[in-house]
Amino acid sequence: MSDRQTKRDQFKNEEKKSTGKLLLPGILALLAIVTGAAWLLLGSGGTAGTRTVTAADDGVIRLAASDFDGGRAQFFRYESRRGPITFFVVRSQDGVIRAAFDACDVCYKEKKGYRQEGDAMICNNCGQSFPSNMVNIVKGGCNPSPLSRQLAGGQVLIQVAALEQGARYF
């Protein structure tokens, strides 16, 4: 092999090495971008894992109270005449089952809703934290907008008329 061929081979090997060095950081950057986009689109909003519910002929949505024993907020979607309305139901640490629209008076236009962290509901738009035992008690501002509910016969009852009153948030 001539000196000239040896030098060519040396540069070919360096090109292969540098490609490998750039490939791993590129893959990691792409993975970070995809993960961030998925979190923003699916995981940040309160509506991830949302269940669609329908009302009975009497205009009442019935949810089993035992479904809320774990203390995790559950998110629901109701298709009203004016469009979808989302809300959540949670059993707070004081044992009360509470319900609220997945919106507030301040941030509702952003349509980001809430998420749960521990025993608090967090606004996905402004980051304000609200203890779950204050849902349905404190209203206004960035607090979750209260949704009227009743507990009867082991069921949480939500009137469609009450949901329709919150349609303006959505």
Backbone torsions as a table, in degrees:
resi	resn	phi	psi	omega
1	MET	NA	136.3	-177.8
2	SER	-81.9	165.4	177.3
3	ASP	-60.7	-37.6	-178.9
4	ARG	-63.9	-44.2	178.8
5	GLN	-66.0	-36.6	178.4
6	THR	-62.2	-42.9	178.5
7	LYS	-65.2	-40.7	177.8
8	ARG	-60.2	-46.7	-179.9
9	ASP	-61.5	-36.0	178.9
10	GLN	-61.9	-44.2	-179.8
11	PHE	-69.6	-36.0	177.0
12	LYS	-61.5	-42.4	179.1
13	ASN	-65.2	-38.4	179.4
14	GLU	-67.0	-36.3	177.7
15	GLU	-63.4	-42.0	179.0
16	LYS	-64.3	-40.5	-179.9
17	LYS	-65.1	-43.6	-176.5
18	SER	-69.0	-32.1	177.3
19	THR	-62.5	-43.0	178.7
20	GLY	-64.1	-35.6	-179.8
21	LYS	-67.6	-33.3	-179.5
22	LEU	-85.4	-24.8	-176.0
23	LEU	-66.3	-46.8	-177.8
24	LEU	-63.1	-49.4	177.1
25	PRO	-61.9	-34.3	177.9
26	GLY	-64.4	-43.2	177.9
27	ILE	-64.7	-42.7	179.3
28	LEU	-63.6	-40.5	178.5
29	ALA	-65.0	-43.3	178.3
30	LEU	-62.7	-41.8	178.0
31	LEU	-62.0	-41.2	178.5
32	ALA	-64.4	-40.3	179.5
33	ILE	-65.8	-45.7	-179.9
34	VAL	-64.0	-42.5	178.8
35	THR	-63.0	-44.2	178.8
36	GLY	-63.4	-42.5	179.0
37	ALA	-64.9	-41.5	178.2
38	ALA	-63.4	-40.4	178.7
39	TRP	-63.5	-44.1	-179.8
40	LEU	-64.9	-41.0	-176.6
41	LEU	-80.4	-35.4	-172.9
42	LEU	-113.5	-41.1	-169.2
43	GLY	-95.6	-17.1	-174.9
44	SER	-87.1	-31.0	-178.6
45	GLY	-79.9	155.0	176.9
46	GLY	-67.6	-12.0	-173.6
47	THR	-90.8	2.0	174.5
48	ALA	-66.0	128.5	-177.6
49	GLY	77.5	21.0	-179.1
50	THR	-73.1	134.3	175.9
51	ARG	-97.9	133.9	175.3
52	THR	-83.2	133.3	-179.9
53	VAL	-121.8	156.0	176.3
54	THR	-128.3	157.4	179.6
55	ALA	-93.7	152.2	172.7
56	ALA	-73.4	174.8	-179.4
57	ASP	-58.7	-24.6	-179.5
58	ASP	-84.8	5.6	177.2
59	GLY	79.1	25.3	-178.5
60	VAL	-123.1	134.8	172.6
61	ILE	-94.1	129.2	-178.2
62	ARG	-115.4	126.2	178.8
63	LEU	-124.9	136.4	179.4
64	ALA	-66.5	124.9	-179.2
65	ALA	-61.2	-32.0	-178.9
66	SER	-65.6	-19.6	178.0
67	ASP	-65.0	-15.9	-174.8
68	PHE	-107.6	11.4	-177.3
69	ASP	-63.8	-26.6	-176.8
70	GLY	-76.6	-9.6	179.7
71	GLY	83.2	1.8	178.3
72	ARG	-87.8	133.3	175.6
73	ALA	-66.2	137.7	175.5
74	GLN	-117.4	137.1	-175.2
75	PHE	-105.6	140.5	-176.0
76	PHE	-131.7	157.5	178.5
77	ARG	-131.6	129.5	176.5
78	TYR	-119.3	130.7	179.3
79	GLU	-88.7	101.9	179.7
80	SER	-89.4	175.5	177.1
81	ARG	-62.2	-28.0	-177.0
82	ARG	-95.2	-3.3	-178.9
83	GLY	128.9	-177.9	-176.3
84	PRO	-69.9	142.5	174.9
85	ILE	-125.1	126.6	179.0
86	THR	-110.2	147.7	-179.8
87	PHE	-152.2	166.7	175.3
88	PHE	-130.8	156.5	176.7
89	VAL	-129.7	136.3	-178.8
90	VAL	-145.6	143.6	170.9
91	ARG	-96.2	114.4	-177.6
92	SER	-77.3	171.3	-176.7
93	GLN	-62.0	-21.3	177.2
94	ASP	-83.1	3.4	175.2
95	GLY	89.3	-1.7	-178.0
96	VAL	-86.6	134.8	174.3
97	ILE	-85.5	124.5	-174.5
98	ARG	-121.8	154.0	179.8
99	ALA	-138.7	146.6	178.2
100	ALA	-154.4	155.0	171.9
101	PHE	-66.6	150.0	178.0
102	ASP	-83.3	53.6	-176.4
103	ALA	-165.6	166.2	177.1
104	CYS	-136.9	172.9	-178.5
105	ASP	-67.9	-25.2	-174.3
106	VAL	-94.0	-52.2	-169.9
107	CYS	-99.2	5.0	-172.4
108	TYR	-58.1	-30.1	-177.7
109	LYS	-64.7	-23.8	178.9
110	GLU	-77.8	-18.5	177.9
111	LYS	56.4	41.3	-179.3
112	LYS	-102.4	-22.1	175.5
113	GLY	68.3	-154.5	-175.5
114	TYR	-125.4	164.4	170.1
115	ARG	-135.6	163.0	179.3
116	GLN	-106.7	134.5	172.0
117	GLU	-130.6	110.1	-176.2
118	GLY	63.1	-126.3	179.4
119	ASP	-101.2	22.9	-178.6
120	ALA	-122.0	147.9	172.1
121	MET	-101.2	129.1	-174.9
122	ILE	-113.0	129.8	175.7
123	CYS	-70.2	125.0	-179.4
124	ASN	-73.5	-11.2	179.0
125	ASN	-92.8	-53.0	-173.5
126	CYS	-106.7	-10.4	176.8
127	GLY	83.4	2.7	178.7
128	GLN	-62.8	144.7	-178.3
129	SER	-111.7	136.4	-178.4
130	PHE	-131.2	122.3	177.5
131	PRO	-59.3	137.1	-176.4
132	SER	-63.7	-25.1	179.8
133	ASN	-74.2	-1.5	175.8
134	MET	-103.6	-6.3	176.6
135	VAL	-63.7	135.9	-176.2
136	ASN	79.2	-6.6	179.7
137	ILE	-104.7	-55.4	-179.6
138	VAL	-94.0	133.3	178.7
139	LYS	-135.2	165.3	-178.4
140	GLY	92.4	166.8	-178.8
141	GLY	62.3	-136.1	-178.8
142	CYS	-98.0	9.7	175.4
143	ASN	-65.7	147.3	175.0
144	PRO	-56.2	130.1	-177.5
145	SER	-69.0	121.1	-174.4
146	PRO	-59.7	144.1	175.7
147	LEU	-122.6	122.2	-179.4
148	SER	-63.1	136.1	178.3
149	ARG	-148.6	159.2	176.3
150	GLN	-130.7	155.7	176.0
151	LEU	-117.1	121.1	-179.7
152	ALA	-151.5	131.9	176.1
153	GLY	57.7	37.9	179.4
154	GLY	73.2	16.4	179.8
155	GLN	-127.4	147.9	171.0
156	VAL	-92.7	124.0	-177.4
157	LEU	-109.3	125.8	178.0
158	ILE	-125.1	122.4	-179.3
159	GLN	-77.0	136.5	175.8
160	VAL	-58.5	-36.5	179.1
161	ALA	-59.8	-37.2	178.0
162	ALA	-67.6	-40.0	177.3
163	LEU	-63.9	-43.3	-179.0
164	GLU	-60.1	-30.6	178.8
165	GLN	-64.8	-23.8	179.9
166	GLY	-98.0	8.1	-177.0
167	ALA	-58.8	-27.5	-178.0
168	ARG	-62.0	-23.4	179.5
169	TYR	-73.1	-16.5	-171.2
170	PHE	-120.0	NA	NA
